[in-house]
Every structure is written in C-alpha cells, then in structure tokens.
Amino acid sequence: MNTQHTAGNQAKTVSRHVRSHTRKGEEVSVQTIGRQYATTVEDLWEACTSAHRLARWFAPVSGDLRLGGKYQVEGNASGTIQTCQAPHSFTATWEHGGRISWITVRVDPEEEGARLTLEHTAPADDMAEFWEGFGPGATGVGWDLAFLGLKWHVLHGVDKPEETDHWEQTDEGRRFITDSSAAWAEADIANGTPRANAESARDRTTAFYLGEEPAC
C-alpha cells in the first residue's frame, strides 16, 4: 500500500446529513455529504468532471460528459447529465439496479479552499426496505470512500488504491469504514430514526463493507 494512502481524520472532517422531503409530489430521501479541500474551485471542478481525473480517484467513467450527455460509471451507475453550470454545479440521474435516483454536485469557495457537496436523492418507496435493513450508510460509506479518494488525489497527487491492494481490509481501512458507517447512523438518528433501528442497520452495513457476517 502506498504510504500516502492514509485516511487520517477524514471520517471526522466530512459533513453528513439525511433528510426526507417531497420532490415533484413524491416522497424522497436525501443524503448529503460535503468536505472542504485545500485547492481551487476550478481544480476541484475539473477533478469531478474530467474523465481522466475521475478515473484516478473515483472510477473509470465513459460517455459524453456534458449537458444532455449519457455516462457510465464502470461497474456502477449510469445516467444523464441534466444541468451544468461550470465550474459550480451539475445534476444528473443515477440509474442502478433498475432504480433511478438523482445526484447534485456543487463546488463552492470556502475560506482558503473549495468545498465539494454531493446530494443523492432517491424515491422513499424505492429505498424503504433497503434503508430499513442497512440505513443510509449502505450508500453513504461508498460516497465517503470516494471523498477519501478525492483527498488523496487533490492533496497528495496519488491515485486511489487498486482493489488488489486491499486497503479497505487494512487496520486503517477497517477503522475508516467503521467510523463512516457510525457517522451515517448518527445522521439517520438526527433525521428521526429510532436509535436502536439505526444502530442495527449500522452494524449490518459495517459488516457488509468489511466482508463479515453481521452479529445476531
């Protein structure tokens, strides 16, 4: 493992929120994750919209990465870019597993750097059973890992570890996943989910990401 691939206090420097509201007459669940990076708005925007740079910290992305274009994240979601206001925001559909949800990505100046904020909105009915079992951490931990990869890329100029490096199974990687899962559970509790339910879902999500069987 590259010695520069360290999580540090990443799990604590990321903001996470969960809320429910109505979108076009439909009940939706919204996860929001944000973090400040020590770089410029323009650099952070390019890191989030250039196929070459996305492959270094997130995943290979193919397709037409401009307004109205269709994209495909390798091994993950596909979708259509719906709006784009460079270098500050874009929205896109996020289509995966027969379900459609939406992402909003914003880049804003903040103090001496720039803040990346991502909102992931999904129909509440589609997510009800999934969230009951695993909570928002099921997708939230994945976004956390992406934000960590972006930190390595922007701050240290290194690529995220390859899957063959098994970083997530190192002691540091396991701590990061555990802390991220716990933080998403707390965000869920703040949104009104009973603590017992949120903590049970947290444990199942943590076990899933660590490749373990959840405790009974």
C-alpha positions as CSV (number, residue, x, y, z in Angstrom):
1,M,0.0,0.0,0.0
2,N,1.3,3.5,-0.8
3,T,2.2,5.2,2.4
4,Q,0.4,8.3,1.2
5,H,-2.9,6.3,1.3
6,T,-3.8,7.3,4.8
7,A,-7.3,8.3,6.0
8,G,-6.2,10.5,8.9
9,N,-9.3,12.2,10.4
10,Q,-11.2,12.1,7.1
11,A,-14.2,10.4,8.7
12,K,-14.5,13.3,11.1
13,T,-13.9,16.2,8.6
14,V,-16.8,15.2,6.4
15,S,-20.3,16.5,7.0
16,R,-23.2,14.1,6.5
17,H,-26.9,14.8,6.6
18,V,-30.0,12.8,6.0
19,R,-33.5,14.3,5.4
20,S,-36.8,13.5,3.9
21,H,-39.0,15.8,1.8
22,T,-41.3,16.0,-1.2
23,R,-39.9,16.3,-4.8
24,K,-42.4,16.9,-7.5
25,G,-45.2,15.4,-5.4
26,E,-43.1,12.3,-4.4
27,E,-41.6,11.5,-1.1
28,V,-37.8,11.3,-1.4
29,S,-34.9,10.6,0.9
30,V,-31.8,12.8,0.6
31,Q,-28.3,12.1,1.7
32,T,-25.8,15.0,1.7
33,I,-22.0,14.7,2.1
34,G,-19.6,17.5,2.0
35,R,-15.9,18.3,2.6
36,Q,-13.5,21.2,2.1
37,Y,-10.4,20.6,0.0
38,A,-7.3,22.7,0.0
39,T,-7.5,23.6,-3.7
40,T,-9.2,26.0,-6.0
41,V,-12.8,25.8,-7.2
42,E,-11.5,25.3,-10.8
43,D,-9.2,22.5,-9.8
44,L,-11.9,20.7,-7.8
45,W,-14.4,21.1,-10.6
46,E,-12.1,19.6,-13.1
47,A,-11.3,16.7,-10.7
48,C,-15.1,16.0,-10.6
49,T,-15.9,16.4,-14.3
50,S,-12.8,15.2,-16.3
51,A,-12.9,11.5,-17.2
52,H,-9.2,11.3,-16.9
53,R,-9.2,12.7,-13.4
54,L,-12.3,10.8,-12.3
55,A,-10.6,7.5,-13.1
56,R,-7.8,8.4,-10.7
57,W,-9.9,8.9,-7.5
58,F,-13.4,7.6,-8.2
59,A,-13.8,5.1,-11.1
60,P,-13.5,5.0,-14.9
61,V,-16.4,7.0,-16.4
62,S,-17.2,6.7,-20.1
63,G,-19.7,8.6,-22.3
64,D,-20.4,12.2,-23.1
65,L,-19.6,14.2,-20.0
66,R,-21.5,17.4,-20.9
67,L,-25.0,18.8,-20.7
68,G,-27.5,16.2,-22.0
69,G,-24.9,13.5,-22.4
70,K,-25.1,10.0,-21.1
71,Y,-22.4,8.5,-18.9
72,Q,-21.5,5.1,-17.4
73,V,-19.5,4.5,-14.2
74,E,-17.6,1.3,-14.7
75,G,-19.2,-1.4,-12.6
76,N,-21.7,1.0,-11.1
77,A,-24.4,3.5,-12.2
78,S,-25.2,5.2,-15.5
79,G,-27.3,8.2,-16.2
80,T,-27.9,11.5,-18.0
81,I,-26.4,14.9,-17.2
82,Q,-29.4,17.2,-16.7
83,T,-27.9,20.6,-15.8
84,C,-24.4,22.0,-15.8
85,Q,-23.2,25.4,-14.5
86,A,-19.4,25.2,-14.7
87,P,-17.5,25.5,-12.5
88,H,-20.0,25.3,-9.7
89,S,-22.7,22.7,-10.1
90,F,-24.2,19.9,-12.2
91,T,-27.1,17.5,-11.7
92,A,-27.5,14.0,-13.2
93,T,-29.7,10.9,-13.0
94,W,-28.1,8.0,-11.1
95,E,-29.5,4.8,-12.5
96,H,-28.5,1.5,-11.0
97,G,-30.1,-1.9,-10.3
98,G,-33.3,-0.9,-12.1
99,R,-33.8,2.1,-9.9
100,I,-33.4,5.8,-10.8
101,S,-32.2,8.4,-8.3
102,W,-30.6,11.8,-8.8
103,I,-27.3,13.5,-7.8
104,T,-26.5,17.1,-7.4
105,V,-22.8,18.1,-7.2
106,R,-21.8,21.6,-6.0
107,V,-18.3,23.2,-5.8
108,D,-18.2,26.4,-3.7
109,P,-15.3,28.6,-2.5
110,E,-14.7,28.2,1.2
111,E,-12.1,30.1,3.2
112,E,-8.7,29.3,1.6
113,G,-10.0,26.3,-0.4
114,A,-13.1,24.9,-2.0
115,R,-16.0,22.7,-0.7
116,L,-17.5,19.8,-2.6
117,T,-21.1,18.9,-1.7
118,L,-23.0,15.9,-3.1
119,E,-26.7,15.3,-2.6
120,H,-28.1,11.9,-3.5
121,T,-31.9,11.9,-3.8
122,A,-33.9,8.7,-4.1
123,P,-37.6,7.9,-4.0
124,A,-38.5,7.0,-0.5
125,D,-40.6,4.0,-1.5
126,D,-37.7,2.5,-3.5
127,M,-35.4,2.9,-0.6
128,A,-37.7,1.9,2.3
129,E,-36.9,-1.8,2.5
130,F,-33.2,-1.2,1.7
131,W,-32.8,1.5,4.4
132,E,-34.7,-0.5,6.9
133,G,-32.1,-3.2,6.6
134,F,-28.9,-1.2,6.1
135,G,-29.7,2.5,6.6
136,P,-28.1,5.4,4.7
137,G,-24.7,4.1,5.4
138,A,-25.2,1.4,2.7
139,T,-24.6,4.1,0.0
140,G,-23.1,6.7,2.3
141,V,-20.0,4.6,3.1
142,G,-19.4,4.3,-0.6
143,W,-19.6,8.1,-1.1
144,D,-17.3,8.5,1.9
145,L,-14.7,6.3,0.3
146,A,-15.0,8.4,-2.9
147,F,-14.4,11.6,-1.0
148,L,-11.3,10.0,0.6
149,G,-10.0,9.0,-2.8
150,L,-10.5,12.6,-3.9
151,K,-8.5,13.8,-0.9
152,W,-5.6,11.5,-1.9
153,H,-5.8,12.8,-5.5
154,V,-6.2,16.5,-4.8
155,L,-3.9,16.9,-1.8
156,H,-1.2,14.3,-2.5
157,G,-1.4,13.7,-6.2
158,V,-1.8,10.0,-5.9
159,D,-4.4,7.6,-7.2
160,K,-6.7,5.6,-5.1
161,P,-5.5,2.1,-4.2
162,E,-6.3,-0.6,-6.7
163,E,-8.8,-3.3,-5.4
164,T,-5.9,-5.7,-5.4
165,D,-4.2,-3.5,-2.8
166,H,-6.9,-4.4,-0.3
167,W,-6.6,-1.1,1.5
168,E,-10.1,-1.5,2.9
169,Q,-9.0,-4.6,4.8
170,T,-6.1,-2.9,6.5
171,D,-6.5,-1.8,10.1
172,E,-6.8,1.8,8.9
173,G,-9.3,1.0,6.2
174,R,-11.4,-1.0,8.6
175,R,-11.4,1.8,11.1
176,F,-12.4,4.3,8.4
177,I,-15.3,2.1,7.2
178,T,-16.5,1.6,10.8
179,D,-16.3,5.3,11.6
180,S,-18.1,6.3,8.4
181,S,-20.9,3.8,9.0
182,A,-21.3,5.0,12.6
183,A,-21.4,8.7,11.4
184,W,-24.2,7.9,8.9
185,A,-26.1,6.1,11.6
186,E,-25.9,9.3,13.7
187,A,-27.2,11.3,10.7
188,D,-30.1,8.9,10.4
189,I,-30.9,9.3,14.1
190,A,-30.9,13.1,13.7
191,N,-33.4,12.7,10.9
192,G,-35.8,10.8,13.3
193,T,-34.9,7.1,13.0
194,P,-35.0,5.4,16.4
195,R,-31.5,4.8,17.7
196,A,-32.0,1.0,18.1
197,N,-33.0,0.7,14.5
198,A,-30.3,2.9,13.2
199,E,-27.6,1.1,15.2
200,S,-28.8,-2.3,14.0
201,A,-28.7,-1.1,10.4
202,R,-25.2,0.4,11.1
203,D,-23.9,-3.0,12.3
204,R,-25.2,-4.7,9.1
205,T,-23.7,-2.1,6.8
206,T,-20.3,-2.2,8.6
207,A,-20.3,-6.0,8.4
208,F,-21.1,-5.9,4.7
209,Y,-18.3,-3.5,3.8
210,L,-15.8,-5.4,6.0
211,G,-16.9,-8.7,4.4
212,E,-18.1,-10.1,7.7
213,E,-21.3,-11.8,8.9
214,P,-23.3,-9.4,11.0
215,A,-23.8,-10.3,14.6
216,C,-27.2,-11.7,15.5
